[in-house]
């Protein structure tokens, strides 16, 4: 509040009238563009430049993993540097450190992610979330909305990225947007609505939405390789990051336990196909996912991390 850390980290910041989980709106909405002009929101002054921008992510977080996948597929690793926070959520939220697969903040020297938010805005109110796209030159946060960062990586870097890959092709944009608009509330956010519900009715509604969408997708993907046929798009990134965490975290910890994802043959085959897209498997850490989700004290007060599930059928 007003730039000061005021209490232990809490996953639920707002509830609706039924006690349902309400996700916080992202607070930084500027865009990187090839010429530095303003994007769909925010202000101008963020031109695409090699080495200027830095991405902060958590491997447990599906929203952050979207951006890591887009960065990988667009071959931006040498253009946009990246840091991974530790998976365990502390009383001050995301922390930098030496857990395997994570690292220190070599750009700003921060210990906790929330320090970057107060550097960008000394009076900020709200949660310190990943992903964060940081501007090293202006020393501020460009954007912390994963969907927008994915689109920036897709088209904002022009010749600095791999232009042979288009995750949001012009002719498919309306179809991609329509899929995103259906899948996000029911499944991507639906598992969180179930896991963080504070009333039975809110949980029941979220649970039903999750499995109605999984059932629909099981039939939808029975005869097509990806959501829009042969072409892999950002819609697949958004679906994949939820599916790959389902059996590990959402089935048990978030009480989405009607069926495991492994009981859906089409969805399991789809998950394998996405994991086989070059570069995507490298963005997945089941260890970070388990360590991170099971560190949420409100859901798992004793901090015990389960040994399972067996994901050898996915090569994970």
Secondary structure, DSSP 8 states (H G I E B T S, - for coil): -TTS--SS--S---B-TTS-B-----S-B---BTT----SSS-S--B--TTTEEEEE-TT-HHHHHHHHHHHHTT-TTTSEEEE--SS-BTTB-B---STT----TTT--SBTHHHHHHH-TT--S---S-EEEETTTTEEEE--HHHHHHHHHHTTGGGS-TT--TT-GGGHHHHHHHHHHHIIIIITHHHHHHT-SSHHHHHHHHHHHHHHHHHHHHHTTT-SBTBBTB--HHHHHHHHHHHHIIIIITTTT---SS-GGG-HHHHHHHHHHHTSTTTGGG--HHHHHHHHTT-TTT-TT---------GGGT-
